[in-house]
């Protein structure tokens, strides 16, 4: 890791920064992608959709791994249930906003 990144990361830790990673389970990625913009996906092939799902899963896994490498504390919240009020409360509690 570069010196600038390590320094920035330490500054974030010193400021009591925290990371919250919102994720979904791999088995619902297709459903969630389709729910975001159904009209867009009607024009696309199944291969395009499967590629988008795979890219999403890979990106989510990369974000998870990078967060684990960081000194900045991280909370991962699975959002499969779409219980946004509960997730917001968890984030507020975790980050000590109030």
Secondary structure, DSSP 8 states (H G I E B T S, - for coil): --HHHHHHHHHHHHTT-EEEEEE--GGGHHHHHHHH-HHHHHTS-HHHHHHHHHHHHHHHHHHHHHHHHSSSEEEEEE-TT--HHHHHHHHHHHHT--
